């Protein structure tokens, strides 16, 4: 079986009506995911579903993300947004702690620290992030892949610098998980929104935490799900959180998680190696074509291609039926599982 075989087999799950190259904003939902969400919605409408949804689907999604992230399911907490996960981590830091972030980092990664008011937040260029770690740094919070322009961080260098200075690491995998091979266990914490490259309905997110770092997190959002045994801890205060990362679970958005189970299964079956080769291969073809048209894109080996200063062509592409985005002054084009060389060539034809 060639590396493209699982990509081709999965392609039948998608039916976009436009040339869709905007996964950095949100990912397309597979047919199987849509069917699961519709089935649950119909059951809820008819009164046939007890409890509005099944925790079996949540556990299946947890296992599916753990498989993609390379960790045990016990190291994964489920939630609804990256902001909430980062807020929990921000609440764990003592007053005066120093947090280091890249310049231009996505707001959800930096705002919970910056707005607390009693933390020292520093910023450094992404390519100088490892060199900016110092003995006073308590936490390095950064994205594996930058939202604004698709640049991939030097993950090994940042991990090594943090370890050398005794700093913890928080990695946002939202623009990476689903095409970029992640090793979530190599970081104290990771946070990942599910509705982009993981192709999940919005309302799914995942927090991973090492056993050592878990002890630093406060029971800030403790509720009936946090005990790890849903439906048995509905009344009165919890005696304790679940001993695993499940202790940081949020009550699930069942419609989203019933769908997420199937999206994550699909991605796990395709495999990170095949996804990486496919997405970065398309992106390389796009960069070469853009260069031929005289447009210089942000260099690197990323599934996200950004062209500084070309945001003015965004409307023209959308009018031509090509879905892309234009954040931070860039034209941003993202390649994923359902994209083809024909999609890339369509962008180039419009821009030419």
N, C-alpha and C positions, 0 to 999 in steps of 0.2 A: 504493500500500500504506500503510495507516495504521500508526502506531507500535505499535499493539497486535497487528498481524498476526503478527510473529515470536514474540510472547509466546504467542499462541494456538496457533501451530504447534508450539511447543516443549512445550506443556502435556501433549501425549499421551505424553511420555517419563516421566511420573510417575504413580504409583498409590498415594498414601498412604491408609491405612485409618483415619486420624484427621484432624481439622482441624489441619494441621501448620503452626505458626507459631513454630518454634524453631530456625531456621537459625543463629542466633547461637551455638548449642551445636554443631550439626552439620547439614550440608545433606543433603537427600535425593539419592540416586543416580539418575541417569537410566537408563532401560531399556538404552540402548546401552552404558553404562558397566558395568552389571551383566553384560551378555552377554559383554563383553570379558574381565572378570575370571573369569567361569565358564569361558570357553573356555581361558584359560591354565591355570587350575587343573586342568581335565580333561586338558590336554596334559601337565602336570607329573605327574599321577597315572598316566598311561599311559606315561610315559617317551618321549613323542614330541618334547619340546622340548629342544633343546640349550642349556645355559646358564641354564635356568629362566625365561628371558624375553628380550625383544628390546630392544636399545638404540635401535632405530628408534622404539619407542613413547616412550622417554624423550625423544628428540629432537623428536618430534611434540608432546609435552607442553610442552617448553621453548618451541617456536615458538608454541603456543597461549597460554601465559602471556605471552610477549613481546608478542603481538598485543593482549592485554587490557591489559597494563601500559604499552604505548606505547614499548617499547624494542626494540633489536636482540636477537635470540636470543643473540648473543655476550656480552651483558651479564647473562645469566641463569644462575645456578648452581642445580642441582637437589639436593634433600636430603630429609630425613624429618621435621624439626621446626624450628619457629622458635627454640626454645631453643638448638639447636646453632649456627644461623646467628648469633644474638646473642652466643653464647659466643665465636665466632671474632672478632667485632668487638671484644668486651670485651678479648680477649687482645692486640689490636693496640695498645691504649692504653698510654702510658708511665705509670709510677707517679706518682701525684699529679695525674693528669689530672682535669678537672672534667666531670661528666656531669649534664645537666639533664633531668629527667623530670617529667611531670605527676603530681600527687597522685592516688592511686588507680589508677595505671596497671597493666595486666595484668602478672602476676608474671614471665612469660617475658621481658618487655621490660626489666625493671629488675633482676632477681635476678643475672644474670651480672655486672653492674657492682657491685651492692651487696655481693655476697659475695666479691668479689676481695680486699677488705680494704685495698688501697693506692690506691684511687681516691676522689675527693671527689664524692659523689653528692648533688645538691640536688633539691628538689621544689618545684613551684609549681602553683597552680590552673591548670586547663586554659585557662581564658579569660584568664589572665595569663601564659601560657607565653612568648609573644614578648617581653613586657616584662621577663621574668626573665633573658633572655640577657644576658650581660655579657662584657667583654673576656677574662676568665679562663676562659670556657666553651670546652671543647674539642669537645663533642658534645652535641647535643640528640636524645634518644631518645624517641619518642612514637608513639602510634597515630593513624592517620587518623580512625578512629571508635572511641570508647571501648567496651570490652566490657561494662562494668558498666551503662551507661545509654544507649548509642547516640549520645552527643554527638559532633558532628563538629568536629574541630580547625580553627582558622583557619590553614590550610596556608600560604597566601601570606604571612601576617604572620610566621609562625615561620621560613619560608625567608628572608625579607628580613632579619629580626633576626639569624639565624645568619650570613648572608653579611656583614652589616655588622660583625660581631665576629670573623669568620674561623673560625667553628665549623662542624664537619661536622654532617650531619643523618642520622638513622636513622629511617625511617618503617616502622611495622608496618601492613601493609595487610590483615591477616587478617579484620577485620570490615567491610572496605570493598570489596576486589577482588571483582568479580562483580556489583556493583550500582552502585558509585560510580566515576566515571571517574578513573582514576589516571594520573599522569604520573611514572612511576617514575624517569625520567631526571633529574628535577628535584631528586633527593635523592642524597646520596653513597651511601647504602645503603637498600634496602628489604628487608623480610622478610615473607613471607606464607604462612600455613598454608593448605593446599588443601582441607581437609575441611569448611569452613563454606560461605561464599557462592560458592566456586568449585566446589562440588558434586563434589569428588574423593574417592576413598577415603582414609581416614586413612593416613599414611605418605608423603604428598607435601607438599613445601614448596619455596619458591622464594626465593632471594637475588638481588637485583640490586645491582650495584656499578658506579660510573663507572670509566672507565679510570684517572683520576687516583687515586681512592680505592683502587683495586685494589692499588696498590703498597704500601699500608699494611698489608695483611692478611698474617699469617704463614702458612706452610704447615703449620698445626697439625694438620689432619685429612687430610694427604696420603695417598693410597693408590693402588691400581692404576687407579682411574677418573680420578684427578686429572691424569693426563698428557694426557687428551683423546683418547686412542686406545685404547678398551677392548679387552681381550684381547691387547694387544701389550706390556703393562707389568706382567705378573703377578709377576715374580720379580726380586729384588734391588732396591736403592734406585732411586727415580726420578732421572733426571738433572735434570729441571726440571718445573715445573707447566705445564699448558696456558697459552698466552699470553692467553687470554680468561677470562671468568668461569667457564668450565668447569674451571679449575684448582682450584675450590672445590667441585666436585661430590662428593657422597657416593655410595658404592655404592647403587644404587637398589633399592627394594622393588618388584620387577617387577610383582607382582599389582596394587599400587596405581597404578603408572604406566601399565600397560596400560589401566586404567580411566580415569585422568586425561586421557589423550590425547583421549578422546571427550567427557568433560565439558567440557573447555576449548574444544573445537571447537564444541560446542553453544552455549556462552555467547558465543563470538566471533561466531557467525553471528547470534545475537539482537541483539547490539550494546549498548554501554554506554548510549547515549541512551535506547533503548527500556526497558532494565532499570531505569534510574534513574527514568524517568517512571512506570513501572508500580509499582515498590516504594514510592517516596515518595508516590505518589498514594494507595495503599492505607493507608499510615501516616497520612497527613493525614486520611483518612476515619475512621480509628480514633481519632486524637486528638480530633477533633470529637465523636465519639460518646461517648468517655470524659468529655469536658467536660460533655456533656449529662446524664451520670449523676452529676456532681459530683466527678469524679476529675481531678486536675491532673497531667498527664503532663509529662515533661521536654520543654521547648520545643525547636524546631529542625526542620530539614528533613532527616530521617534515615529510613532504612528500618527502624530499630530504635526501637520505642516503649517507654519505661520509665515506670512509675508508682511513685514513691517511697511506701513504706508500705503497698503493696497486695500484698506478697508472701504474706500470709496467705490470699489467694484462689487461690493456685497449685494446691493440692490439689483444690479444687472444680472448677477448669477441667480438670485432668487426668482427674478422675473423669467429667467430661462429654464426654471424648473430644477435648479441645483441648490440643495439645502446646505449652506455653510454658515459661519458666524463671523463676527467682526469685533472681538473684545480688545480693549487696550490699544487701539490703533493698528491692530493686525487683521489681515484676512486669515481666518483660521479654518483649516480643512482637515478633518480627521477620518482616518481609514480604519475599518474594522471588518469583522467576520463577513458581513453581507456585501462588501464592496468588491468591485471587479476592476480590471484594467480599463474597461469601457467607461466606468464612472470617472476615473482619473482623466481619461482622454476627453470626456465631455467638458470637464472644468477647463482644460487647456484650450479646447475649441472656442469656448465662450470668451475666455480671456484674450484669445488671439484676434 
